[in-house]
């Protein structure tokens, strides 16, 4: 009978192990002992197994953070054991160890789900670094998974990631207000996840079995917006060749999410106000009133109170919308959530692009924690998608991140290429790059850029002229309502 290594650590000791719990599966006693000694000196709890069957038995009895698995085992091929391990635990980290470090072996191991691949004889420092990174990744993934399960069980939230205090307060607030019929106003910068929160409110309400209908009110002209919201009768306008229902009717019994409501014309605001007051409206060109039961959730990335003061938003509509207000924090105020969001997006885009699950190196994560994230979660999602698509190996490394995120291409590069530049020239170059970057983010909409910079439009135009910035045409926006 094969020797079975007996675990020398109790379950309570395993729980107290800060470093992690490792299982070594290798048929060579000298290798097992060497690895065990090396890892225990670093504070890891270590068990050993002499072959694949022995290792699988121990995995059935105890939880592990990491498995160090020999490629060639006496009872079964290491790849077969790896596949069996993955079938039992899709999240566990597995590092393959072999004396035959061919490219083909490495590729086969990665395709089967290995976290990493190490060749004998190994470098102790590199092995410890790989073990530490693999266990860190395992624990972040486990924390992410547990958080998702807890949120789904407690809140029924989908795709909302966060364990920071600001997000936990929002989760609690959503569960409190969701069962009511009250109108909700979501305030926050672009990319903070306002639509996800709106969906969470809907899914935790008594309306969850009816439609959730989102529409970006800033993406279309007034006539098209009103036709989309209220519907029209045949002949109401030139192109109205047939009658059409509006989104208020589509959302009857459910929830209508009005995004970017601050962009809505005063005329449309008056019609929205009437629906909120009377729960009635008429089709464009129609004469018959239509009764609806719709919950309104509105969202804005601008200060509606300021728009009211400027006469650009109806005060009576503002108070109708502002029954319950949720302020969504920007990502720079919830940096604790960045690692969890990274893991979530890496998994998402690996699946979408049919790539093996990757890990993010500590060097790559560091600048993501320091970056200001003006585009918030949406910007982080785009950065991770780009990195996954460009990655050729098992890791997201710092070279896969955009220059502006890691600090490459800053004013220092200008100094290096122009050693004779004056301080004034360097400052102008920095200012030019910041303005162009913002204009690109908002589709060259100068008004929106001025709002984000919190300066008058006239001031921004003066800077554009002084810095000789060439204005590109605004990016065209799709004029189709979401959820229609």
Order of alpha helices (4+ residues) and beta strands (2+ residues): alpha-beta-alpha-beta-alpha-beta-alpha-beta-alpha-beta-alpha-alpha-beta-alpha-beta-alpha-alpha-beta-alpha-beta-beta-beta-alpha-alpha-beta-alpha-beta-alpha-alpha-beta-alpha-alpha-alpha-alpha-alpha
